Amino acid sequence: MTEPEVLRLPAVRLPAESDLAPLALASLRITELKRLAEWGQGRAVIAQGELNPADVEIGAKELEVSQAELLVGWAVALDTELLTLQGDKAVAGPALAALDQGSDQDKLDVWADLVDWDIETAFPADEPSEALPLLLMMLHLEPVVSFDDLVGTAMELDESGGEDAAESVSYLISRLLDLGAIVTDGELFQSTPLGQFGLSCWFGSVGIDAPVITDLADAGPVQVMEMAQVIEDDAEREEFVHEWIAAVGPATAADELVTLAATGTPDDRSSAFAMLQRVGAPAEDAVRAKLDDPSVRPHAINWLVEAGLSAPELTPAESSWLFADMLVAVLGPDDESQREAAAELGFEDPRSLDHIAGLADTTHPAAADVLQALATHHPDPAVVKAARKATMQSRSL
């Protein structure tokens, strides 16, 4: 039986736990619940751990909350083990001790448990919300998200009325704000690094892989590429890549990149060799070692030539393979991305039409798809004609 494919989100870079833990402790949600738990130590309880009505009235006044808020907070404190029951009274639980004396990881674990509790109560229903994971992905990965976009997504996926969706999203947003997981600018919301940590924990609990990286030395090349993609400034992106190379060491970086090129997709090959240019001379041995790999050899030869090093000449077939890889990476996997990319794909080099013609003879597995995309979406009639001709020739071989 085939294992179900795990949904994997792009990696996110976060500060160290020692930087995140104080932020968690300073959040309004932790502050209020910790205060409630400290007040509740030693309080007598009745059936199922509930407070005596007299204590509810006293606690509401002392903590300056409504009685309803106190009762909800009490339930949360018990569920998250800020308080535990010992006979007929409440005592400090392990989570409260962790907030006072635990490690940074212990403190973050308590905070993450509160994130779980608040997320799961945002969309109460008999069936799990289909919208909830996507709403949290939007907050986790997008630079900013609007309230209207969140409500619209909830309405569409959960088929709920506008009022119900708005109420659930409002509750979720208010809780995440109190947790310090997001910040707001009017109707726009953005995850904080602390929030991305908490959402990553929640994703993991529901079977979604959402890696976070605090030490670049632990990051693989795919994760580095993912994190680099969200850096808008070119200079900052370059600095980030060089920071990773320095963290793992040039030799290790080169080995990991050529391994990715040998085992990955055409896009992986193109991206890996682009990063190998940043590694520079220390990558030579690792690159030369892949000259015997047919799928990597064209990239390896091209890299050596661009580095000014001795290299075999590219054969026409290898040039076509390299060209196909480049087009696959640029055009993307679906019709919409291909339409947009093809519209901007220029072939100023006079040899480009010859390269397109050469795709008729290549053994590249994506050649037919590339030719189809160019024939369908490229605005230049000469390119369309060349792609169609190459397609016909490849079918006749």
MARTOR-835214 format. One line per 5 residues: for each residue x, y, z of C-alpha. Coordinates in steps of 0.05 Angstrom, whole numbers. Last residue first. Example, Ala and Ser with C-alpha at 12.3 -4.5 7.8 and 13.67 -1.06 7.14 Angstrom:
// residues 2
273:-21:143 ~ 246:-90:156
This chain:
// residues 397
231:193:-705 ~ 167:220:-736 ~ 140:246:-671 ~ 204:285:-658 ~ 199:318:-727
127:340:-716 ~ 145:371:-649 ~ 206:405:-678 ~ 163:437:-732 ~ 112:460:-680
167:491:-638 ~ 199:526:-697 ~ 133:554:-721 ~ 115:580:-651 ~ 184:612:-644
177:646:-712 ~ 106:668:-694 ~ 132:704:-631 ~ 78:707:-577 ~ 96:641:-543
37:605:-513 ~ 16:543:-552 ~ 78:526:-593 ~ 124:544:-535 ~ 84:502:-485
80:443:-534 ~ 155:446:-546 ~ 168:446:-471 ~ 121:387:-460 ~ 154:347:-515
223:361:-488 ~ 206:341:-416 ~ 237:271:-418 ~ 302:297:-449 ~ 324:247:-502
340:304:-549 ~ 327:300:-624 ~ 267:345:-633 ~ 295:392:-581 ~ 348:412:-631
298:453:-670 ~ 288:496:-608 ~ 364:505:-603 ~ 366:524:-676 ~ 312:576:-663
354:603:-606 ~ 417:611:-648 ~ 399:682:-667 ~ 402:700:-592 ~ 345:747:-577
299:691:-556 ~ 254:727:-507 ~ 210:693:-454 ~ 161:744:-427 ~ 98:716:-459
124:646:-448 ~ 127:657:-373 ~ 55:679:-367 ~ 26:624:-410 ~ 71:572:-378
49:593:-308 ~ -24:585:-328 ~ -14:519:-363 ~ 22:485:-306 ~ 92:461:-289
137:522:-297 ~ 162:557:-359 ~ 229:580:-333 ~ 254:515:-301 ~ 229:473:-359
261:521:-409 ~ 329:517:-375 ~ 326:442:-372 ~ 308:439:-446 ~ 367:484:-464
415:441:-424 ~ 389:378:-458 ~ 395:412:-526 ~ 467:432:-512 ~ 481:360:-490
453:333:-556 ~ 494:383:-596 ~ 556:360:-559 ~ 585:406:-506 ~ 660:411:-510
700:379:-453 ~ 724:426:-397 ~ 785:463:-374 ~ 768:519:-325 ~ 747:590:-339
690:587:-288 ~ 640:596:-344 ~ 670:536:-380 ~ 669:493:-317 ~ 596:511:-304
575:495:-376 ~ 610:428:-372 ~ 576:412:-305 ~ 508:433:-332 ~ 515:389:-393
541:331:-349 ~ 483:332:-300 ~ 432:289:-337 ~ 485:243:-367 ~ 523:232:-301
596:218:-319 ~ 615:292:-314 ~ 588:290:-243 ~ 655:284:-208 ~ 678:346:-245
627:387:-207 ~ 649:361:-139 ~ 722:373:-155 ~ 708:444:-180 ~ 664:467:-122
721:500:-84 ~ 731:547:-144 ~ 665:584:-137 ~ 612:571:-85 ~ 570:627:-113
571:594:-182 ~ 548:531:-147 ~ 484:568:-130 ~ 466:575:-204 ~ 486:502:-212
436:481:-159 ~ 380:525:-188 ~ 387:495:-258 ~ 391:424:-232 ~ 333:434:-184
290:463:-240 ~ 306:403:-282 ~ 283:359:-224 ~ 326:329:-171 ~ 373:270:-160
437:292:-196 ~ 427:367:-186 ~ 411:355:-112 ~ 475:314:-105 ~ 513:370:-141
486:420:-90 ~ 501:377:-29 ~ 573:364:-50 ~ 584:438:-67 ~ 556:462:0
598:411:37 ~ 661:435:2 ~ 644:509:12 ~ 631:502:87 ~ 564:491:121
558:561:151 ~ 600:596:99 ~ 557:570:42 ~ 495:589:82 ~ 520:660:92
538:664:18 ~ 465:648:1 ~ 440:701:50 ~ 488:754:23 ~ 463:741:-47
391:748:-25 ~ 407:812:13 ~ 440:841:-50 ~ 380:822:-93 ~ 328:852:-46
263:813:-47 ~ 281:757:0 ~ 223:708:-6 ~ 260:664:-56 ~ 321:658:-12
283:617:40 ~ 261:567:-12 ~ 330:563:-43 ~ 361:551:26 ~ 310:497:40
327:462:-25 ~ 402:468:-9 ~ 396:435:59 ~ 393:475:123 ~ 425:453:189
485:500:182 ~ 435:555:171 ~ 415:551:244 ~ 344:571:262 ~ 309:535:205
235:521:205 ~ 204:463:167 ~ 129:460:153 ~ 112:387:140 ~ 36:379:144
12:319:184 ~ -38:353:230 ~ 9:361:289 ~ 65:385:243 ~ 22:441:218
9:462:290 ~ 84:464:306 ~ 98:505:243 ~ 42:552:263 ~ 76:564:329
144:578:299 ~ 113:622:245 ~ 78:661:300 ~ 142:673:338 ~ 174:698:273
114:745:268 ~ 58:731:219 ~ 27:790:182 ~ -43:817:181 ~ -78:871:141
-145:902:160 ~ -112:959:198 ~ -39:943:205 ~ -37:880:247 ~ 14:836:279
13:760:284 ~ 34:705:331 ~ 39:752:392 ~ -9:704:428 ~ -60:760:437
-57:774:363 ~ -66:700:346 ~ -127:699:392 ~ -159:760:360 ~ -145:734:290
-177:666:304 ~ -238:699:335 ~ -246:746:277 ~ -237:688:227 ~ -292:649:262
-340:708:265 ~ -326:728:193 ~ -340:657:170 ~ -405:653:209 ~ -429:720:182
-410:704:110 ~ -446:638:110 ~ -406:575:109 ~ -387:532:49 ~ -325:510:88
-278:520:29 ~ -310:582:-2 ~ -333:618:61 ~ -266:607:97 ~ -227:632:36
-270:694:31 ~ -262:708:105 ~ -186:704:100 ~ -184:747:37 ~ -229:799:71
-184:802:132 ~ -125:817:88 ~ -60:777:87 ~ 11:804:88 ~ 79:775:69
47:707:52 ~ 76:644:82 ~ 49:632:152 ~ -14:674:148 ~ -35:643:82
-16:574:108 ~ -60:587:169 ~ -120:603:126 ~ -105:542:83 ~ -103:496:143
-168:525:170 ~ -209:523:107 ~ -225:449:106 ~ -252:455:177 ~ -254:389:214
-324:359:219 ~ -372:367:278 ~ -356:441:281 ~ -318:492:323 ~ -274:536:278
-233:579:325 ~ -230:527:380 ~ -175:486:346 ~ -133:548:333 ~ -137:571:405
-118:504:435 ~ -61:493:385 ~ -33:562:398 ~ -38:550:472 ~ 2:486:463
54:527:424 ~ 63:573:484 ~ 75:514:530 ~ 125:485:480 ~ 159:553:474
171:554:548 ~ 200:483:548 ~ 244:500:488 ~ 272:561:524 ~ 287:516:583
240:511:642 ~ 239:549:709 ~ 180:596:709 ~ 143:579:645 ~ 161:506:653
132:506:724 ~ 67:532:697 ~ 67:478:644 ~ 81:424:695 ~ 17:441:734
8:485:795 ~ -47:459:839 ~ -123:457:836 ~ -163:429:893 ~ -210:372:911
-160:316:900 ~ -101:342:862 ~ -123:374:797 ~ -74:404:748 ~ -61:476:729
-18:504:673 ~ -32:435:646 ~ -56:458:577 ~ -127:432:587 ~ -130:457:659
-107:527:642 ~ -154:529:582 ~ -214:510:625 ~ -196:563:676 ~ -189:615:620
-259:598:595 ~ -287:604:666 ~ -251:670:678 ~ -275:699:612 ~ -347:682:631
-339:713:699 ~ -314:777:666 ~ -243:798:676 ~ -208:844:726 ~ -164:789:756
-186:805:827 ~ -259:818:808 ~ -267:757:763 ~ -230:715:815 ~ -278:733:871
-340:718:830 ~ -312:652:804 ~ -288:636:874 ~ -359:642:900 ~ -386:598:844
-337:543:864 ~ -289:529:808 ~ -297:470:762 ~ -250:411:765 ~ -298:360:738
-345:368:798 ~ -322:417:851 ~ -256:453:858 ~ -221:486:917 ~ -168:536:899
-96:518:919 ~ -65:549:858 ~ -118:589:820 ~ -86:658:826 ~ -21:631:797
-60:599:741 ~ -98:663:727 ~ -34:704:724 ~ -3:652:678 ~ -65:655:634
-62:730:628 ~ 12:735:614 ~ 12:676:566 ~ -44:707:524 ~ -15:777:527
52:754:499 ~ 114:770:540 ~ 130:697:554 ~ 127:680:480 ~ 172:738:462
222:717:516 ~ 222:646:484 ~ 234:670:413 ~ 304:699:422 ~ 332:639:460
297:594:411 ~ 341:623:356 ~ 311:668:303 ~ 271:638:246 ~ 282:619:173
222:589:138 ~ 223:526:96 ~ 171:519:41 ~ 110:477:57 ~ 107:402:49
43:362:41 ~ 58:290:57 ~ 41:240:2 ~ -1:182:27 ~ 39:117:35
28:68:-21 ~ 0:0:0
